[in-house]
């Protein structure tokens, strides 16, 4: 029998993180510890990390559902019953995978064996012009060749001038530019802004208009001068039939998958299968989890053949993150389970 214990934990940002949903200074998460009662010395850890005002399971009864689900857990995850709670699904998947692996890599991949790294993009948060310019310079100096810039916080002309300056200094072969509008454009102005951004050889733009404007988004994806990636549009679309309908209607160039938001690993694998069938590209990213969740996402992401940078660079955001075998060297994310982490994650039990 497997027992699941829940440990609440509050992560504190090193600096306020500006998003389309406001500014985050802290992030409450819940760590799950799975224990096999027949082998009480073995345990596995997962993370439940919904995002306030964004996750579809950010509901008033969330903590009650989490505690009840874990208290009543037996052997298998109730995927159908938890489809509307993707962060809980992901936390349970991770804890059980960790328990079953028991000191071994979760997946038999070069990354999980510490033999190969994953290339990630450098994330530039929303902020003032000077703040964003400074952060861009830091990422470029650190060796990043793919930069993702969140736009929509300041005047578009200032944001455009930042992007324009990068492109003057670096060609698209030298620096890949991604932008994330977080739904910041109106349907009426979106196409004109996309046409201007396309002049800068932008790789893609995430969620140019707010989610749930299906016909407007479909029209943009049909006529866009640069690739559009769906992110928030996928949140809350949890049933298989709904996923098919959304992709068939909008026909985006890319989808961006975050297990905590989009159905856990299994739910994201549904999205990937449907995207491949429709020749829609995809990549994988984290959603402000601690290093525990990030470690699981990175190992899982390494099972897919994706030849573009992933969005797994949020591990250094917090002052009180959990130390794991993850190591970031420039734009390369490594999993290095050396002697220091020979008994990871068992050592977490001493902390909680």
Secondary structure, 3 states (H helix, E strand, C coil): CEEEEEEEEEEEEEEEEEECCEEEEEEEEEEEEEEECCEEEEEEEEEECCCCCCCCCCCCCHHHHHHHHHHCCCCCCCCCCCCCCHHHHHHHHHHHHHHHHCCCCCCCCCCCCCCCCEEECEEECECCHHHHHHHHHHHHHCCCCEEEEECCCCCHHHHHHHHHHHHHHCCCCCCEEEEECCCEECHHHHHHHHHHHHCCCCCEEECCECCCCHHHHHHHHHHCCCCEEECHHHCCCCCHHHHHHHHHHHCCCEEEECCCCCCHHHHHHHHHHHHHHCCCEEEEECCCCCHHHHHHHHHHHCCCCCCCCEECCCCCCECCCCCCCEEEECCEEEECCCHHHCCCCHHHHHCC
